Amino acid sequence: MAAVTSTPSRPADPRRWWALGALVASMLTLGFDLTILNVALPTMAAELGADTGQLQWIVDSYVVVFAALMLPAGLLGDRFGRRRMLVAGLGVFLAGSLGGALTDTPELVIAARSLMGLGAALVIPLGLSVLPSMFGEEERGRAVAAVTASMAAGMPLGPLVGGLLLDHYWWGSVFLVNVPMAAVGIAACLFLLPESRDPATPRVDAVSTVLSAGGLAALVFGIIEGPVRGWGSGWVLGSFALSAALLTRLVVRERRATRPMLDLALLGRRVFLFNVLSATLGTLVFSGLLFLLPTYLQEVGGSDAFGTGLRLLPMMAGLMVAARTSTPLVRRYGPRPVVASGLVVLCFAALLGSRTEPDSGYGFTATWLTIAGLGFGLAMVPAMDAALGGIDADEAGSGSALLMTLRQVGGAVGIALLGSLVAGTYTARLDTTGLPGSAADAAGESLSGAHAVAERLGLPALARSADAAYVDGMARVLVVCGIAALVTALLVAVFLPGHRPAKATGAADEDMAGAEAGGRQ
C-alpha cells in the first residue's frame, strides 16, 4: 500500500510528455546551434567583412561564456529554482539570437553570441535536472535518453539546417531560426514544468566564477591575437601572463575550498585524468576542424552552404557509428585499448588529411573525414564513460561538471589555437606581390577576402595562391592534431588502468553517454 500511496498523481499527468517534447525541441535547437554557425562563416566573412580573428571570436565567444558559466548557472538553478532559471536561460538565448540576426558588424555578432552562451549555460545543465520532478523512476530513463539524444541529433542537423537557410535567406537566418523554438520552450516551462530546487546545493562562488571566465578569456584572446599582433607583442604576452595568474589563483582557491565548484582533486586519479585528457583532446580537434572545414569546402571546393552541410556528414556519421560500436568493444576489452585505438585512428585520419591539395576532390576529403569521425567516437565516448565510471557515486556530480567544463574549454582552445595556426600560415604563404596596399590587406585577412579581391581585379593567380596558402595551413593543423592524438594514445596505453571498473554503467547509461558525446561537440 505504501508503494501505491507514495506514487503521486503528477507522473500520470499527460502534460508531462508535452513538457518533455518542448524540452527536446529546446535541446535540439541548442544542439544544432553548436554547429549551425560553422557553415555560415564564409558568408559572414564576405558580407560582414570579418577577418579570421573575428570569425574565431564569433564562434569562441559562445563557447568561452558557456564553459565559464555552465557550472555556476547550474548551481543557481538548484538553489533558486530550476524552472525559473531555465525560463531565464531560454529568454537570454532568445534575446541573443534575435540580436545576432539584426546586427551588421562582427563586433555586435560577437556580443550576441556571448549572450547566447550565457543562455545556453543556464539551459543545458538544467534541462536534465528538471526531469526527476516530472517523471517517476520507471519513466525517467526514457525521458533522460530523449533529452540527451535530441542534442546528439542536433549536431549533424546543424550544418544541414544552416546550409539550407543560407541558400535561400541572408546569414542572419541562422540566428533567427532559434527564436520560435526558444519561445515554445519558454511557454512550456511556464505552464507545464513544476518548480524544483535543492537548497543544500553549494553556493555559487562569485570569485571563482570571475577567475575562470577571466582566465579562459585571456588565454583565448592571446591565442587568437598572436598571428595578428605578433606572438612577442605586449598585448599577447600580457594576456598569457594574466591568464596564467587568474587560472593559478582559481586552482589554489578551489583546492582550499570545503565544497569547491570544481573538484580538481579528481585529476589526481589516473582513471579520471587520462580519460578526461582523451575526451578533451577529441573535443579540441573536433571543434577546430568544424571551424576550418566549411571555409575549405566552400571557398576552395566550390560548394554552396547546403552542400557544405552535406559534405560534413561523413564525419558525423563516422562518429555516430563508432559511438554505438564502442560499447560492446569496451565490454569485451576494457576502455584502455578502445580509447587508445580511437586516438590512433584519429592520428591516421589527421595525417591522411594533411595530404590534401587544392585539387584533391571531395572523395579524398570524405574518406579522411569518415575515418576521423570513427576515431572521435571510439576515443571520446568510452573515455567519458570510463572517467565517470571510475569515481564514487557521491562524486558523480562534481566529476561530470569538471569533465563537461574541461571539454568546453578544449573546444574553445581548439578553435582559437587551430584557427590561429591556419591564419598565421595563410598570411605567410599568400603571395600578394604587386597588389596595392589596401587590396593586399583585404586578401591577407581571410580566404574569402582574397577571392573577392581576385574577382574584382581579375587575378586568378591570386585566388590560386590563396587556396594553396589556406590548404597549407590546414595541412599544418592536421599534422599537429595527428601528433597530439598519437602522444595522447601512448599516454593512455601506458598509464590508464587496463580493467573496466566493476560498477560499469548499464545499457541506459551507455546510451546517455553516447548521446551526450555527440551533443556536446
Sequence and secondary structure as in RCSB ss.txt:
>XXXX:A:sequence
MAAVTSTPSRPADPRRWWALGALVASMLTLGFDLTILNVALPTMAAELGADTGQLQWIVDSYVVVFAALMLPAGL
LGDRFGRRRMLVAGLGVFLAGSLGGALTDTPELVIAARSLMGLGAALVIPLGLSVLPSMFGEEERGRAVAAVTAS
MAAGMPLGPLVGGLLLDHYWWGSVFLVNVPMAAVGIAACLFLLPESRDPATPRVDAVSTVLSAGGLAALVFGIIE
GPVRGWGSGWVLGSFALSAALLTRLVVRERRATRPMLDLALLGRRVFLFNVLSATLGTLVFSGLLFLLPTYLQEV
GGSDAFGTGLRLLPMMAGLMVAARTSTPLVRRYGPRPVVASGLVVLCFAALLGSRTEPDSGYGFTATWLTIAGLG
FGLAMVPAMDAALGGIDADEAGSGSALLMTLRQVGGAVGIALLGSLVAGTYTARLDTTGLPGSAADAAGESLSGA
HAVAERLGLPALARSADAAYVDGMARVLVVCGIAALVTALLVAVFLPGHRPAKATGAADEDMAGAEAGGRQ
>XXXX:A:secstr
 HHHHTS SGGG THHHHHHHHHHHHHHHHHHHHHHTGGGHHHHHHHH   HHHHHHHHHHHHHHHHHHHHHHHH
HHHHH HHHHHHHHHHHHHHHHHHHHH  SHHHHHHHHHHHHHHHHHHHHHHHHTGGGTS HHHHHHHHHHHHHH
HHHHHHHHHHHHHHHHHHS TTHHHHTHHHHHHHHHHHHHHH      TTS    HHHHHHHHHHHHHHHHHHHH
HHHH TTSHHHHHHHHHHHHHHHHHHHHHHH SS SS GGGGGSHHHHHHHHHHHHHHHHHHHHHHHHHHIIIII
T   HHHHHHHTHHHHHHHHHHHHHHHHHHHHH HHHHHHHHHHHHHHHHHHHTT  TTS HHHHHHHHHHHHHH
HHHHHHHHHHHHHHTS GGGHHHHHHHHHHHHHHHHHHHHHHHHHHHHHHHHHH   TT  HHHHHHHHH HHHH
HHHHHHHT HHHHHHHHHHHHHHHHHHHHHHHHHHHHHHHHHHHHS SS  TT   HHHHHHHHHHHHHT 
